[in-house]
């Protein structure tokens, strides 16, 4: 039987912990877990055209996954809500309060949360979607807009950052399904940021600091505190994002000069540039379960109705040593 050394000219490397950013084809033996692992990159992924929104808009909220998404609110100031089934958008019942630049999150097109935003004055209002109707529930503690970051579900969410002139916020609030509670702040106050993950394992990235250039800052949430980690490759605000704390995607945005087409993938340690979205877009929204499957919709100036779907193979294959 041919051995790995005979094929590659070297033995499988031995490490105490997994490499933080393995290369394509790299194989190693983890002496802590006694598992052989290999990294196989099946390609950088690609964006494909999906069904258009019925109403073109930017600064909108989004929730769900690629095959079960919800789009709501946005500019021009609207309460319009649409759900996506993986092919097309259908108009459903509106938000109670028209608004734009709101925070949003949710697991599917049957359960979502929209909070904050501009009506056009900034609001602390929160609304919960049950698959049929929006219901007003308890407000944020601090009214703010400018696409404050949102992650989680309709019953366990996190809202962070935002802007209510002249105040730029690092405030983070945790939603337990009934009430918002202030928890520990972001390290860097900013607006027009986005995020990924859950209330116990989250990620915040990008954003804008008024009067300054956009930031590439990335922060990790462990359920109690935010910790600064490795930055996005390209600083930008007004971007979209989705995924988990260890498998996230950042797409589109505004770099301080123009809208961009950039897509970046997060592996838990570093960001890597992948295939661009078709058209440079900022003020957009998006959703998805990981960095391998996502949906981006709306955005632009003037507002667009376009939708794009992201698909990429699993980047890492793990197997036990035989």
C-alpha positions as CSV (number, residue, x, y, z in Angstrom):
1,X,0.0,0.0,0.0
2,X,1.3,3.4,-0.9
3,X,2.0,5.7,2.1
4,X,1.4,9.4,2.5
5,X,5.1,10.0,2.7
6,X,5.7,8.2,-0.6
7,X,3.1,10.4,-2.3
8,X,4.0,13.7,-0.7
9,X,7.6,13.2,0.3
10,X,7.0,13.9,4.0
11,X,5.1,12.5,6.9
12,X,1.8,14.0,8.1
13,X,2.6,16.9,10.4
14,X,2.0,16.5,14.1
15,X,0.4,19.4,16.1
16,X,-1.1,20.0,19.5
17,X,-3.9,22.2,18.1
18,X,-5.4,22.7,14.7
19,X,-3.8,25.3,12.4
20,X,-5.7,28.6,12.5
21,X,-5.8,29.0,8.7
22,X,-4.9,25.7,7.0
23,X,-4.0,25.7,3.3
24,X,-5.7,23.7,0.6
25,X,-4.6,20.1,0.8
26,X,-2.9,20.4,4.2
27,X,-3.2,17.3,6.5
28,X,-2.2,17.1,10.1
29,X,-2.5,14.9,13.2
30,X,-3.9,16.5,16.3
31,X,-2.1,15.0,19.3
32,X,-4.7,16.4,21.7
33,X,-7.8,15.0,20.1
34,X,-6.0,12.1,18.3
35,X,-7.7,13.0,15.1
36,X,-6.3,13.3,11.6
37,X,-7.7,16.3,9.8
38,X,-7.4,17.6,6.3
39,X,-8.3,20.9,4.6
40,X,-9.9,20.5,1.2
41,X,-11.0,23.7,-0.6
42,X,-13.7,22.9,-3.1
43,X,-13.5,26.3,-4.7
44,X,-14.1,30.0,-3.8
45,X,-17.8,29.7,-4.3
46,X,-20.0,31.8,-6.6
47,X,-23.0,34.2,-6.6
48,X,-26.0,33.4,-8.8
49,X,-29.0,35.6,-9.6
50,X,-32.1,35.0,-7.5
51,X,-35.7,36.3,-7.7
52,X,-36.1,40.1,-7.4
53,X,-37.8,41.7,-4.5
54,X,-41.3,43.1,-5.3
55,X,-40.2,46.5,-3.8
56,X,-36.8,48.0,-4.5
57,X,-35.2,49.4,-1.3
58,X,-32.1,49.9,0.7
59,X,-31.4,50.1,4.5
60,X,-33.7,47.2,5.0
61,X,-33.8,44.4,7.6
62,X,-33.3,40.7,6.8
63,X,-33.6,37.3,8.5
64,X,-33.5,33.6,7.8
65,X,-31.5,31.4,5.4
66,X,-31.1,31.2,1.7
67,X,-34.3,29.1,1.1
68,X,-36.4,30.7,3.9
69,X,-35.7,34.5,4.1
70,X,-37.6,37.6,5.2
71,X,-37.0,41.2,4.0
72,X,-38.7,44.1,5.8
73,X,-38.7,47.9,6.1
74,X,-36.2,50.0,4.3
75,X,-35.9,53.2,2.3
76,X,-38.0,54.8,0.8
77,X,-39.4,54.6,4.3
78,X,-41.6,51.5,4.2
79,X,-43.3,48.8,6.3
80,X,-43.3,46.4,3.4
81,X,-42.4,42.8,4.3
82,X,-41.6,40.0,1.8
83,X,-40.7,36.3,2.3
84,X,-38.4,34.3,0.1
85,X,-38.8,30.5,-0.6
86,X,-35.5,29.9,-2.4
87,X,-36.9,31.1,-5.7
88,X,-39.2,34.1,-5.4
89,X,-40.4,36.8,-3.0
90,X,-44.0,37.1,-1.9
91,X,-45.5,40.2,-0.2
92,X,-46.9,39.4,3.3
93,X,-48.2,41.5,6.2
94,X,-46.4,44.8,6.9
95,X,-44.5,46.0,9.9
96,X,-46.7,48.1,12.2
97,X,-44.2,51.0,11.9
98,X,-42.6,52.0,8.6
99,X,-38.8,52.4,9.1
100,X,-35.3,52.1,7.6
101,X,-31.8,51.5,8.9
102,X,-33.1,49.0,11.5
103,X,-31.5,46.1,13.3
104,X,-32.7,42.6,12.4
105,X,-32.3,38.9,13.0
106,X,-34.2,35.6,12.8
107,X,-33.8,31.9,12.0
108,X,-36.3,31.7,9.0
109,X,-39.1,33.5,7.2
110,X,-41.5,32.3,10.0
111,X,-39.7,33.9,13.0
112,X,-37.9,37.2,13.0
113,X,-37.2,40.4,15.0
114,X,-36.9,44.0,13.8
115,X,-35.7,46.7,16.2
116,X,-34.6,50.3,16.2
117,X,-34.3,52.2,13.0
118,X,-35.6,55.6,11.7
119,X,-39.2,56.5,11.2
120,X,-37.6,59.0,10.1
121,X,-36.7,60.0,13.7
122,X,-34.8,57.3,15.5
123,X,-36.9,54.8,17.5
124,X,-36.5,52.1,20.1
125,X,-39.5,50.1,18.8
126,X,-39.2,46.3,18.5
127,X,-41.4,44.1,16.5
128,X,-41.7,40.3,16.4
129,X,-42.7,38.2,13.4
130,X,-44.6,34.9,13.9
131,X,-44.8,33.9,10.3
132,X,-48.0,35.8,9.6
133,X,-48.1,39.1,11.6
134,X,-45.8,41.6,13.2
135,X,-46.5,42.4,16.9
136,X,-45.0,45.3,18.8
137,X,-43.1,44.1,21.9
138,X,-40.9,45.8,24.5
139,X,-38.6,48.6,23.2
140,X,-34.8,48.7,23.2
141,X,-33.4,50.7,26.1
142,X,-31.7,53.1,23.7
143,X,-33.3,54.4,20.5
144,X,-30.9,54.2,17.5
145,X,-30.6,53.5,13.8
146,X,-28.0,53.4,11.0
147,X,-28.2,49.6,10.6
148,X,-27.2,48.7,14.2
149,X,-25.9,45.1,14.2
150,X,-28.3,42.3,15.0
151,X,-27.7,38.5,15.5
152,X,-29.6,35.6,16.9
153,X,-33.3,34.6,16.8
154,X,-36.7,36.1,17.6
155,X,-36.4,34.8,21.2
156,X,-32.7,35.2,21.9
157,X,-31.1,38.2,20.1
158,X,-28.3,40.7,20.4
159,X,-28.4,44.3,19.2
160,X,-25.2,46.4,19.1
161,X,-23.7,49.7,17.9
162,X,-25.8,52.3,16.0
163,X,-26.2,56.0,15.8
164,X,-28.6,58.6,17.1
165,X,-27.0,62.0,16.2
166,X,-24.8,63.3,17.8
167,X,-24.3,60.0,19.7
168,X,-22.4,57.1,18.2
169,X,-23.0,53.9,20.2
170,X,-21.0,50.9,21.4
171,X,-24.0,49.8,23.4
172,X,-25.0,46.1,23.3
173,X,-28.4,44.9,24.4
174,X,-29.6,41.3,24.8
175,X,-33.1,40.2,24.0
176,X,-34.6,37.2,26.0
177,X,-37.9,37.0,24.1
178,X,-39.6,39.5,26.3
179,X,-37.2,42.3,27.3
180,X,-34.0,44.0,26.3
181,X,-31.1,44.2,28.8
182,X,-27.9,46.2,28.5
183,X,-24.8,44.1,28.6
184,X,-21.1,44.9,27.9
185,X,-20.3,47.3,25.2
186,X,-18.4,46.8,21.9
187,X,-14.8,47.9,22.1
188,X,-15.3,50.3,19.2
189,X,-18.5,52.4,18.9
190,X,-19.8,52.4,15.3
191,X,-22.8,52.4,13.0
192,X,-23.6,50.7,9.7
193,X,-22.0,47.4,11.0
194,X,-23.2,43.9,10.8
195,X,-22.7,40.5,12.5
196,X,-23.2,36.8,12.7
197,X,-23.8,34.1,15.3
198,X,-25.8,33.8,18.5
199,X,-26.2,35.5,21.9
200,X,-23.5,33.3,23.3
201,X,-21.1,33.1,20.4
202,X,-21.3,36.2,18.2
203,X,-19.3,38.2,15.7
204,X,-19.5,42.0,14.9
205,X,-17.6,43.4,11.8
206,X,-17.2,46.4,9.7
207,X,-19.0,49.7,10.2
208,X,-18.6,53.4,10.0
209,X,-17.5,56.1,12.5
210,X,-19.0,59.4,11.4
211,X,-16.2,61.8,10.3
212,X,-13.8,59.0,9.8
213,X,-13.1,56.3,7.2
214,X,-15.0,53.0,7.5
215,X,-13.5,50.4,9.9
216,X,-12.3,46.8,9.3
217,X,-12.7,46.0,13.0
218,X,-13.9,42.6,13.9
219,X,-15.0,41.6,17.5
220,X,-15.9,38.3,19.0
221,X,-18.7,37.9,21.6
222,X,-18.5,35.1,24.2
223,X,-21.8,35.7,25.9
224,X,-20.3,38.3,28.3
225,X,-17.6,40.4,26.6
226,X,-16.5,41.5,23.2
227,X,-12.8,40.8,22.2
228,X,-11.1,42.4,19.2
229,X,-9.8,39.8,16.7
230,X,-8.4,39.9,13.2
231,X,-9.8,42.6,10.9
232,X,-11.6,42.4,7.6
233,X,-9.3,42.5,4.6
234,X,-11.1,45.7,3.4
235,X,-12.6,48.3,5.8
236,X,-16.2,49.1,5.0
237,X,-19.6,50.0,6.4
238,X,-23.2,49.5,5.1
239,X,-22.3,45.9,4.4
240,X,-24.2,42.6,4.7
241,X,-23.2,39.6,6.8
242,X,-24.4,36.2,7.9
243,X,-23.3,32.9,9.4
244,X,-21.8,31.8,12.7
245,X,-18.9,32.9,15.0
246,X,-16.6,30.4,13.2
247,X,-18.1,30.4,9.7
248,X,-19.2,33.9,8.6
249,X,-19.6,35.8,5.3
250,X,-19.2,39.6,4.7
251,X,-20.4,41.0,1.4
252,X,-20.8,44.4,-0.3
253,X,-20.6,47.7,1.6
254,X,-19.1,51.2,1.2
255,X,-15.3,51.7,1.6
256,X,-15.5,55.5,2.1
257,X,-15.3,56.3,-1.6
258,X,-17.6,53.9,-3.4
259,X,-19.8,50.8,-3.0
260,X,-17.8,47.5,-3.4
261,X,-18.4,44.0,-4.7
262,X,-16.1,42.3,-2.2
263,X,-17.0,39.0,-0.5
264,X,-14.9,37.8,2.5
265,X,-15.2,34.5,4.4
266,X,-14.3,34.1,8.1
267,X,-13.0,30.8,9.4
268,X,-13.0,31.6,13.1
269,X,-9.5,33.3,12.9
270,X,-9.0,35.1,9.6
271,X,-10.9,36.7,6.8
272,X,-10.2,35.6,3.2
273,X,-11.4,37.2,0.0
274,X,-13.6,35.1,-2.2
275,X,-15.7,35.7,-5.4
276,X,-17.3,39.1,-5.7
277,X,-21.0,39.8,-5.8
278,X,-22.2,40.7,-9.3
279,X,-22.7,44.5,-8.7
280,X,-21.1,46.9,-6.2
281,X,-23.7,47.4,-3.6
282,X,-24.0,49.1,-0.2
283,X,-27.0,49.6,2.2
284,X,-27.9,46.0,1.5
285,X,-29.2,43.2,3.7
286,X,-28.5,39.5,3.7
287,X,-28.9,36.2,5.7
288,X,-27.6,32.7,5.8
289,X,-26.6,29.9,8.0
290,X,-22.8,29.9,7.3
291,X,-20.1,31.1,4.9
292,X,-21.1,28.4,2.4
293,X,-24.8,29.4,1.8
294,X,-26.2,33.0,1.8
295,X,-28.6,35.4,0.3
296,X,-28.1,39.1,-0.4
297,X,-31.0,41.5,-1.4
298,X,-31.8,45.1,-1.9
299,X,-29.4,48.0,-1.3
300,X,-28.0,50.4,-3.7
301,X,-28.5,54.1,-4.4
302,X,-31.0,54.4,-6.0
303,X,-32.5,51.4,-4.3
304,X,-32.4,48.0,-6.0
305,X,-34.7,45.0,-6.0
306,X,-32.0,42.5,-6.9
307,X,-31.3,39.2,-5.1
308,X,-28.1,37.1,-5.3
309,X,-27.5,33.6,-3.8
310,X,-24.1,32.4,-2.6
311,X,-23.0,28.8,-2.7
312,X,-19.7,27.3,-1.8
313,X,-18.5,23.8,-0.8
314,X,-17.5,22.8,2.7
315,X,-13.9,24.0,3.1
316,X,-12.7,21.4,5.6
317,X,-13.1,17.7,5.7
318,X,-12.4,15.9,9.1
319,X,-11.9,12.2,9.5
320,X,-10.6,9.9,12.2
321,X,-7.2,8.2,11.9
322,X,-7.6,4.6,10.6
